Amino acid sequence: MAVFSRELALRIGSAMVMAPLVLAAVWFGDPFFPCLIALAAVLMQAEWIRISETGGLKALEWVRIVVLIGALALGAIGGWAQGLLLLLVLAVVTSVIGHPRDGVRLWPALGTLYIGIPCLAMLWLRDKPHVGRDVVLALLLVVWATDIGAYFVGRLVGGPKLAPRWSPNKTWSGAIGGLIAAILVGVAFAQWSTKVSILSAVLLSIGTALTAEIGDLIESMLKRRFTVKDTGSLIPGHGGLLDRLDSLLLAAPVVAIIVLVVSWRQ
């Protein structure tokens, strides 16, 4: 399989447009970062509803999206517990009022938590005094490095499949390449930031990379479950926003938990 292709060119072009905007929002914080997270949540929730439920986006689905934004708004102003509670209530309600394609009531509720919790975690991480900006920047860079390393090493080396039942294109070589790339980027970021030790950077990079790769596999499994190739067509070369952020959706809550535990121990 060719490494360089039209799809890769589209991916690179999309990344060159999106990455600077995302990094700028993280760097400057309020109000840019919360607005970016809210926009991403709306787009991802809309994609989830389209692929997992019948009927598409009607009035009731838009109300659900508005409530999701309300939960994130609570988090953005410091009401993290209230925002999480509202997400849980919304998940329970959507399990009743949603219209899943296959009749499984789990999907509407899962979509609310699958999107809402990572978005809330990203807001919480960015809001951490003194280290929030660096933590979110490191998280993004390590996740991106994992994806890029896995893509190129997997294409160049090939070899045994990682999980052929879920994602036939992913290989063990790609997973290892993504892990190595994540460690290198994590160490480089620690040298620049000086707020994290090299050992901590390595351990966090390994944990983030492994979680990101699992998140990527989960997204592939979900798309197979709903028999769709992509969750949308918003981003050239990537598909939908859920396709692009699948790794981050699992990595962000895990990193938030790690930061929370470290904060408690201190």
Secondary structure by P-SEA (a helix, b strand, c coil): cccccaaaaaaaaaaaacaaaaaaaaaacaaaaaaaaaaaaaaaaaaaaaacccccccaaaaaaaaaaaaaaaaaaacaaaaaaaaaaaaaaaaaaccccccccaaaaaaaaaacaaaaaaaaaaaaccccaaaaaaaaaaaaaaaaaaaaaaaaacccccccccccccccaaaaaaaaaaaaaaaaaaaaaaccccaaaaaaaaaaaaaaaaaaaaaaaaaaaaaccccccccccccccccccccccaaaaaaaaaaaaaaaaac
